[in-house]
Amino acid sequence: MDRPLLPFAVVVSCLLAAGCTGPDVAQLEIVPQATPFYWYQDTTRIYLRADSTRLTIEADSTVLPALSASLSTVGVTVDAATAMVIAEGHWVLTLHPGTSATAAVAAARALRGRTDVRFASNAYLPAQQPTSCTSLLVNRLIVMYKASVTTNRIAAFHERAGFDVVRSPSGAWSPYWVLRYPPGSPFTPLEIAAAVYHHPYVEWADPDIVSLGCIGPNGL
């Protein structure tokens, strides 16, 4: 069931940079989510729950020991860090058995606040049924803008909201933008993706997800 926008929806750019002016910034509202989390596929919300066993991050390998040590101070133990072959610079952090979903969510939030972490997210499971199908998010947001929106407006929106461009459209076979999430944001990638989905410039926006143990074209 869809939930209304919360009254404390906030503008993401106001938390990331000074000077929150202009129509683009005013229209990007981040709505904090709680279980179930969600993203949009077409017009449908895909509901998810946090997986308590794994996090995904983008960071240099040299900082991994420091990250593990920092999480231990908040009661979260990292048993292993495994490089993601499909996403350069990304790691899957395996959390110790018995970690609660609440603790895992807090751990990802704490990592997003570190300057040596470019991206941090919980892993997710489908909300409505027991399953081993796990969704791992990486630092890529795929956005299709409306044909009526000029490149200059898109560039201004990226700058004001704090997105870095990984890849711009390249012909009919790849008409979408690939962006990196704003670093240092307290919001989850799913929250940011849902906000971009609702921006008036946007046709659709999907978080880039690697699926493990799932049946279908994106499953591994």
C-alpha positions as semicolon CSV with decimal commas, in nm:
position;residue;x (nm);y (nm);z (nm)
1;M;0,000;0,000;0,000
2;D;0,143;0,340;-0,097
3;R;0,222;0,578;0,183
4;P;0,182;0,956;0,152
5;L;0,482;1,187;0,151
6;L;0,595;1,247;0,505
7;P;0,562;1,605;0,630
8;F;0,936;1,615;0,702
9;A;1,040;1,531;0,345
10;V;1,356;1,728;0,286
11;V;1,553;1,857;-0,008
12;V;1,862;1,644;-0,055
13;S;2,080;1,924;-0,190
14;C;2,020;2,137;0,119
15;L;2,202;1,872;0,320
16;L;2,487;1,838;0,072
17;A;2,566;2,190;-0,037
18;A;2,500;2,550;0,056
19;G;2,259;2,766;-0,137
20;C;1,936;2,574;-0,186
21;T;1,780;2,785;-0,457
22;G;1,634;2,723;-0,799
23;P;1,347;2,511;-0,929
24;D;1,550;2,190;-0,970
25;V;1,659;2,173;-0,607
26;A;1,316;2,262;-0,472
27;Q;1,160;1,968;-0,655
28;L;1,393;1,690;-0,536
29;E;1,241;1,575;-0,210
30;I;1,381;1,281;-0,017
31;V;1,122;1,083;0,176
32;P;1,278;0,878;0,457
33;Q;1,181;0,512;0,428
34;A;1,144;0,241;0,688
35;T;1,073;-0,129;0,651
36;P;0,957;-0,207;0,394
37;F;1,203;-0,012;0,180
38;Y;1,118;0,033;-0,185
39;W;1,216;0,145;-0,532
40;Y;1,005;0,203;-0,840
41;Q;0,974;-0,020;-1,143
42;D;0,750;0,148;-1,400
43;T;0,480;0,286;-1,168
44;T;0,494;0,005;-0,913
45;R;0,675;0,009;-0,582
46;I;0,902;-0,289;-0,530
47;Y;0,909;-0,345;-0,155
48;L;1,221;-0,475;0,017
49;R;1,352;-0,549;0,365
50;A;1,709;-0,500;0,480
51;D;1,927;-0,811;0,470
52;S;2,112;-0,835;0,801
53;T;2,400;-1,038;0,655
54;R;2,556;-0,806;0,396
55;L;2,640;-0,447;0,303
56;T;2,782;-0,312;-0,021
57;I;3,033;-0,027;-0,028
58;E;3,258;0,157;-0,269
59;A;3,593;0,240;-0,111
60;D;3,964;0,183;-0,152
61;S;4,090;-0,151;-0,025
62;T;4,334;0,027;0,205
63;V;4,053;0,161;0,426
64;L;3,873;-0,171;0,480
65;P;4,043;-0,248;0,815
66;A;3,950;0,097;0,945
67;L;3,589;0,051;0,834
68;S;3,564;-0,283;1,010
69;A;3,712;-0,132;1,326
70;S;3,468;0,160;1,318
71;L;3,168;-0,070;1,287
72;S;3,288;-0,281;1,578
73;T;3,247;0,026;1,800
74;V;2,873;0,024;1,725
75;G;2,836;-0,349;1,783
76;V;2,859;-0,470;1,421
77;T;3,126;-0,723;1,330
78;V;3,248;-0,763;0,972
79;D;3,355;-1,122;0,905
80;A;3,480;-1,071;0,549
81;A;3,516;-0,819;0,266
82;T;3,481;-0,959;-0,085
83;A;3,552;-0,763;-0,402
84;M;3,260;-0,732;-0,644
85;V;3,394;-0,838;-0,982
86;I;3,094;-0,687;-1,158
87;A;3,149;-0,341;-1,004
88;E;3,504;-0,209;-0,982
89;G;3,601;-0,063;-0,645
90;H;3,299;-0,217;-0,471
91;W;3,303;-0,463;-0,182
92;V;3,050;-0,688;-0,015
93;L;3,088;-0,678;0,362
94;T;2,967;-0,998;0,525
95;L;2,831;-0,929;0,872
96;H;2,860;-1,170;1,162
97;P;2,564;-1,410;1,208
98;G;2,316;-1,275;1,456
99;T;2,343;-0,914;1,341
100;S;1,998;-0,758;1,346
101;A;1,847;-0,580;1,047
102;T;1,826;-0,264;1,259
103;A;2,199;-0,283;1,334
104;A;2,278;-0,346;0,967
105;V;2,078;-0,038;0,862
106;A;2,260;0,172;1,124
107;A;2,595;0,037;1,004
108;A;2,529;0,138;0,642
109;R;2,419;0,483;0,758
110;A;2,739;0,523;0,961
111;L;2,954;0,426;0,662
112;R;2,779;0,679;0,438
113;G;2,890;0,949;0,678
114;R;3,260;0,869;0,632
115;T;3,471;1,070;0,389
116;D;3,670;0,760;0,287
117;V;3,354;0,576;0,173
118;R;3,211;0,680;-0,164
119;F;2,898;0,466;-0,133
120;A;2,735;0,237;0,124
121;S;2,411;0,044;0,111
122;N;2,234;-0,241;0,279
123;A;2,162;-0,553;0,082
124;Y;1,791;-0,625;0,048
125;L;1,547;-0,914;0,031
126;P;1,190;-0,913;-0,107
127;A;0,960;-0,788;0,167
128;Q;0,666;-1,017;0,125
129;Q;0,804;-1,370;0,116
130;P;1,093;-1,572;0,260
131;T;1,359;-1,611;-0,008
132;S;1,732;-1,634;-0,066
133;C;1,707;-1,382;-0,353
134;T;1,932;-1,094;-0,243
135;S;1,961;-0,752;-0,409
136;L;2,301;-0,581;-0,387
137;L;2,307;-0,210;-0,476
138;V;2,610;-0,045;-0,635
139;N;2,702;0,319;-0,687
140;R;2,510;0,364;-1,010
141;L;2,169;0,521;-1,063
142;I;2,023;0,481;-1,412
143;V;1,806;0,773;-1,520
144;M;1,601;0,834;-1,832
145;Y;1,509;1,200;-1,872
146;K;1,208;1,323;-2,063
147;A;1,278;1,416;-2,426
148;S;1,163;1,774;-2,361
149;V;1,436;1,839;-2,100
150;T;1,747;2,011;-2,238
151;T;2,100;1,894;-2,168
152;N;2,174;2,222;-1,990
153;R;1,886;2,168;-1,749
154;I;1,999;1,811;-1,686
155;A;2,356;1,928;-1,614
156;A;2,230;2,194;-1,373
157;F;2,015;1,936;-1,195
158;H;2,313;1,700;-1,156
159;E;2,532;1,977;-1,017
160;R;2,276;2,107;-0,770
161;A;2,178;1,763;-0,642
162;G;2,539;1,640;-0,616
163;F;2,538;1,365;-0,879
164;D;2,851;1,267;-1,074
165;V;2,803;1,141;-1,428
166;V;2,941;0,795;-1,503
167;R;2,800;0,780;-1,855
168;S;2,585;1,009;-2,067
169;P;2,344;0,885;-2,337
170;S;2,506;0,723;-2,640
171;G;2,258;0,681;-2,921
172;A;1,937;0,482;-2,937
173;W;2,093;0,171;-2,783
174;S;2,183;0,358;-2,462
175;P;1,954;0,662;-2,423
176;Y;1,987;0,694;-2,046
177;W;2,229;0,852;-1,799
178;V;2,430;0,657;-1,542
179;L;2,499;0,861;-1,227
180;R;2,685;0,818;-0,899
181;Y;2,490;0,892;-0,583
182;P;2,576;1,211;-0,391
183;P;2,859;1,124;-0,151
184;G;2,808;1,188;0,218
185;S;2,430;1,174;0,202
186;P;2,255;1,036;0,512
187;F;1,984;0,895;0,284
188;T;1,982;0,545;0,142
189;P;2,034;0,492;-0,232
190;L;1,675;0,364;-0,249
191;E;1,545;0,688;-0,098
192;I;1,743;0,896;-0,345
193;A;1,636;0,678;-0,640
194;A;1,269;0,715;-0,543
195;A;1,308;1,094;-0,520
196;V;1,472;1,116;-0,862
197;Y;1,195;0,896;-1,004
198;H;0,942;1,163;-0,901
199;H;1,139;1,461;-1,036
200;P;0,947;1,637;-1,316
201;Y;1,245;1,607;-1,552
202;V;1,256;1,228;-1,519
203;E;1,085;0,957;-1,723
204;W;1,213;0,680;-1,497
205;A;1,499;0,609;-1,256
206;D;1,631;0,270;-1,146
207;P;1,900;0,186;-0,891
208;D;2,158;-0,047;-1,042
209;I;2,104;-0,379;-0,864
210;V;2,300;-0,704;-0,872
211;S;2,072;-0,993;-0,782
212;L;2,205;-1,306;-0,613
213;G;2,019;-1,637;-0,601
214;C;1,733;-1,503;-0,810
215;I;1,555;-1,646;-1,110
216;G;1,549;-1,415;-1,410
217;P;1,776;-1,213;-1,639
218;N;1,940;-1,015;-1,356
219;G;1,997;-1,315;-1,130
220;L;2,342;-1,454;-1,055
